[in-house]
Structures are given as C-alpha cells and as structure tokens.
Amino acid sequence: MLIRLIRYLQGYMKIRVSGYSPERFLNLCKHRRISLWGLVPANDAYEMYISVSGFQKLTPILKKTGTKVVILKKSGIPFFLHRYRKRKIFFFGGFFCLLLIYVFSLFIWDIQITGNYSQTDEMILEYLKSQDVRHGMRRADVDCPKIVRELRANFDDIIWVSASLEGSRLKIQVKENSDTIKETQVTKDTTPKDIIAPCDGKVSSIVTRKGTPQVQTGDEVKKGDILVLGRVDVLDDSKTVVDYQYQVADADIFLETSIPYENSIKNTYMEKEYYGIERKEYRLRIGKWILSFGSSKNDYDKAEIWCEKRQLKLGKHFELPIYLEKNGIIPYQTKEMAYADKEIQKILSDDFSRFCMDLKKRGVQILENDVKIYKDNGVSCAKGTLIVNMPASDEKQDTKILTVEQKENKTEGEP
C-alpha cells in the first residue's frame, strides 16, 4: 500500500516495448537499476509499468537494443497537475481547504461531558468558561491537569475527573458521589386546616383519617361549608372540653352534585382553496450579509407563510454566525361551506367525550347525563347537566384557633 502511494506521488506510466530484442531491453533495465513492474507479454511485445524517473533513463537503452517504446497510460500526481495546470482557481481552492482544515484542527470545537447527573452540562460549561476554557480556544492552551484540579476543587459531589484531547474535542469524564446528591426536601405545611365543600351537593361518602367530621353520608352541604374540622376536642371524664388538638384535616369525601355543560359551534366554516402555487426562497445568512435565491414576496390577500431556519455548529455547543433559511408562501382563497348534520354531531360529541375524559382523570364519576344537541340561528349547541360524584377533599381553609378558660374551684377554708 505504501509503495503504491509513493509511486502515485512520483508518477508512473504504462508502456509497451517492441522491436528486435525486448529481452535485452529488460536485462539492461535491471542492470541500470530501473524499476519495472506489472510485466505481461502482448503479442510480439511486452507491457509494463515504469516510473517517470526511470522512463527518462531509457534513451541509451533503446538505441543499444533497437527497441521502441509506446506510452499507453500516464498516472500519478505530476500528470494530474500538468493536465489541470491552467485551472489555478481549482488548485488555489484545494490548497485553501487544506489550509483551513489545518487551522481548524488547532482549536477546540466541541467539549464533551459524560458521567454527570446532579451537575448539568450547562453548569459545568459555565464554570469552565469562567476559567477561560471555552469552545474555539487553541488546543495548545488547554491544560488538562489544571481542568481536573479545578473541577474537583469546586464541585464537592465530583470524586473523579478525567480530561483528554481527541482531535478538536475536549473530552471530560466525571464520576459523582451518589451519597452526596441532595434530594429535594418537600416542606409540609403543618398549619391546621379544615376541609370545606368546593360546591353545593350531597355527601355520598366520607372516611375521616384526621380531624373531626362535621357531616355524614346523605347530608346536603353548601359551597364553603366545613366538612372536616382540623380541631379535635380533648374531653375529661365529665365530657367537658379541657383542651384542643389542631392538625391538618385529612379525609376521603365524595359529593354528589350537578355540573352544567354547554358548547356551541357555527353551522358553517371557511374552507381553503389553494391555487396550486408555492413560492420559495433560500437564504444563506452570514452575520449581516445575506445571499438569497428565489423569491418569497407576498402579492396575495391570503396566504400561508412558513419558514425554516437552521444555525450551523461546530461540534455540539459551538454555534457559528451562519444560518440556512428557507421561506415559502402558499396562496389560497376561502369559501364558506356548511357542515352536514352528521359532522356537527361528531364534532360536538368528540368535544363532549374529551370533557368527560378530563373529569374521569380528576376522579369524577359521571352518574347521569342529559346533554342534548340543539340547532338555532346558524349555531349548533350541546347543552345539558351532568350528575356526578366528585372528590371533595382538596379544598381547605385555616382552622380557627380557640382557647379553653379553666376555672379553679376553691374550697372553703383555702387561702
């Protein structure tokens, strides 16, 4: 493979040798250390490959042997450059691309962080930025041992760090101490609370865990009535209140109540009719400089306008000020159309089904449904009432704090 590459760089030719004594020609080439390869017979001649430098030494050999040489094929870099010697811009562009690749290889274009859980990529990158480690910096300025020391010193939950360079990428691997990952502490509100009715209704069931129930199954309640009191009476042997205990009331309560439902739509709608025309414009934006192709000028009263925009990046985080944009306009006109009765029924039924599904997700049980569809003055309406059994344990208010006045009965003779 290496020999083939060297031959291609130096240039070589495929030749045919014919004449009085081609065998003597081969012997003289070997004597003068002229390299030949790929030798095959061809009728009364021989075909073979020879380097450019070797071909330039053949003149005295050809005279001695009385043979003739015909060049069949030329290959290699020297012939390629000679063939395109007038295309200077092509070679300049190729050289410039190679130079650009070399220059880009001198910088860091991607910082890859792995193994982090409690510390996000953005947090670590922001810290590295404060230490002058950022995308676009020179590879020669990257101090991997220093990065390792700084990360371990400033992030207590990181117990191991590795930093290495892979081409134009800075790869940082970390390991966190799972025992020190702080869990979010949920602070519970211990202020005494009463459970109150969220709406008018009838208590269908109640199971109290904390607090004093103020209603029982079958009671009618109004919105705001206390269902479970967050205050518990402490009684003595004579059933007299001597103290109070306060807590956050907790219970499973269901109320049977009614929910009104109403949803309406127009019997007509506007339908779009497209002209079958679409205008597109492609843009290359580099900073404030814009190069556009096509046109997205809107000369229509009604049209759909869409756009796509993508910013070029080097690596994952380094964003270049180069954007590829694509804009389009699709003109149309509108035409008023009327819904069929089945379409109206389906639209209103689907909306009602979604409404019922939302209720069920909140734990509401639907007991009765008398929603019906009405049509009047170009409008169709689904209207009615739902009888439901709904949870009523979430609505709460602060418990009123009371004090007990204790009276000391003094017996006769006591001072």
HELIX and SHEET records of a PDB file:
HELIX    1   1 LEU A    2  GLN A   10  1                                   9    
HELIX    2   2 PRO A   22  HIS A   31  1                                  10    
HELIX    3   3 VAL A   52  PHE A   55  1                                   4    
HELIX    4   4 THR A   59  THR A   65  1                                   7    
HELIX    5   5 ILE A   77  ARG A   83  1                                   7    
HELIX    6   6 LYS A   88  PHE A  104  1                                  17    
HELIX    7   7 ASP A  121  SER A  130  1                                  10    
HELIX    8   8 ARG A  139  ASP A  141  5                                   3    
HELIX    9   9 CYS A  144  ASN A  154  1                                  11    
HELIX   10  10 SER A  178  THR A  180  5                                   3    
HELIX   11  11 ASP A  341  LYS A  361  1                                  21    
SHEET    1   A 4 LEU A  36  ALA A  42  0                                        
SHEET    2   A 4 ALA A  45  SER A  51 -1                                        
SHEET    3   A 4 TYR A  12  GLY A  19 -1                                        
SHEET    4   A 4 THR A  67  SER A  75 -1                                        
SHEET    1   B 3 ASP A 110  THR A 114  0                                        
SHEET    2   B 3 ARG A 169  GLU A 176  1                                        
SHEET    3   B 3 ILE A 158  GLU A 166 -1                                        
SHEET    1   C 4 THR A 212  PRO A 213  0                                        
SHEET    2   C 4 ILE A 226  LEU A 229 -1                                        
SHEET    3   C 4 LYS A 193  ILE A 196 -1                                        
SHEET    4   C 4 LYS A 396  ASP A 398 -1                                        
SHEET    1   D 5 GLU A 220  VAL A 221  0                                        
SHEET    2   D 5 GLY A 201  LYS A 210 -1                                        
SHEET    3   D 5 ASP A 250  LYS A 266 -1                                        
SHEET    4   D 5 VAL A 379  PRO A 391 -1                                        
SHEET    5   D 5 GLN A 365  ASN A 369 -1                                        
SHEET    1   E 5 GLU A 220  VAL A 221  0                                        
SHEET    2   E 5 GLY A 201  LYS A 210 -1                                        
SHEET    3   E 5 ASP A 250  LYS A 266 -1                                        
SHEET    4   E 5 VAL A 379  PRO A 391 -1                                        
SHEET    5   E 5 LYS A 372  ASP A 376 -1                                        
SHEET    1   F 2 ARG A 231  LEU A 235  0                                        
SHEET    2   F 2 VAL A 241  TYR A 246 -1                                        
SHEET    1   G 4 THR A 268  TYR A 274  0                                        
SHEET    2   G 4 PHE A 318  ALA A 338 -1                                        
SHEET    3   G 4 ARG A 279  ILE A 286 -1                                        
SHEET    4   G 4 TRP A 289  GLY A 294 -1                                        
SHEET    1   H 3 THR A 268  TYR A 274  0                                        
SHEET    2   H 3 PHE A 318  ALA A 338 -1                                        
SHEET    3   H 3 ALA A 303  LEU A 314 -1                                        
END                                                                             
